[in-house]
């Protein structure tokens, strides 16, 4: 569905109530705007951005760093000193 929004004084964009409800946006929520290469914009919730960052970090970890790894590293540092 397509919605229309209006830019008001101070550059504020009024998102239609129906769309806010559909997206779960509430007053005071932080949203992020991403500019697309084709000139459009994407509006994303703070929670959505955090989820994407968490997924990217999870995917970048090839081997988990365990407590045992940490202890072994600290013992090795102590032995070198």
C-alpha positions as a printed Julia matrix, in Angstrom:
81×3 Matrix{Float64}:
  0.0     0.0    0.0
  1.17    3.54  -0.69
  0.9     6.32   1.87
  1.34   10.06   1.64
  3.21   12.04   4.28
  3.67   15.75   4.7
  6.8    17.66   5.65
  5.86   20.35   8.15
  7.7    23.27   9.74
 11.17   22.33  10.93
 11.51   19.51   8.4
  9.31   17.12  10.4
  7.58   14.34   8.52
  4.13   13.29   9.67
  3.71    9.53   9.15
  0.06    8.59   8.69
 -1.51    6.98  11.79
 -2.54    3.82   9.94
  1.05    3.21   8.79
  2.43    3.95  12.28
  0.08    1.34  13.71
  1.03   -1.21  11.03
  4.74   -0.69  11.72
  4.32   -0.57  15.49
  5.75    2.94  15.75
  4.76    4.9   18.85
  5.27    8.51  19.88
  8.87    9.04  20.94
 10.23    6.02  19.04
 13.49    6.53  17.18
 13.43    5.77  13.46
 16.28    5.69  10.97
 16.15    6.96   7.41
 18.3     5.34   4.74
 18.77    6.98   1.35
 18.49    4.55  -1.54
 20.53    4.88  -4.7
 17.38    5.49  -6.73
 16.59    8.6   -4.65
 14.01    6.99  -2.38
 14.22    6.53   1.35
 13.68    3.61   3.71
 12.28    4.24   7.2
 13.4     1.66   9.76
 12.7     1.22  13.43
 15.47    1.31  16.01
 14.74   -2.34  16.89
 15.06   -3.36  13.22
 18.44   -1.64  12.9
 19.7    -3.31  16.11
 18.5    -6.74  14.88
 20.42   -6.28  11.61
 23.58   -5.25  13.48
 23.31   -8.21  15.84
 22.83  -10.59  12.89
 25.87   -9.12  11.11
 28.03   -9.55  14.22
 26.82  -13.14  14.73
 27.61  -13.97  11.11
 31.09  -12.43  11.38
 32.09  -14.61  14.33
 33.76  -17.73  12.99
 34.76  -19.27  16.32
 33.22  -18.29  19.65
 35.63  -16.92  22.26
 34.96  -18.94  25.42
 35.83  -18.34  29.06
 38.43  -21.11  28.75
 40.01  -19.23  25.83
 40.13  -16.06  27.92
 41.74  -17.82  30.88
 44.32  -19.48  28.64
 45.14  -16.12  27.04
 45.58  -14.46  30.44
 47.81  -17.3   31.67
 49.95  -17.01  28.54
 50.28  -13.23  29.09
 51.3   -13.8   32.73
 53.88  -16.4   31.68
 55.43  -13.95  29.21
 55.84  -11.29  31.92
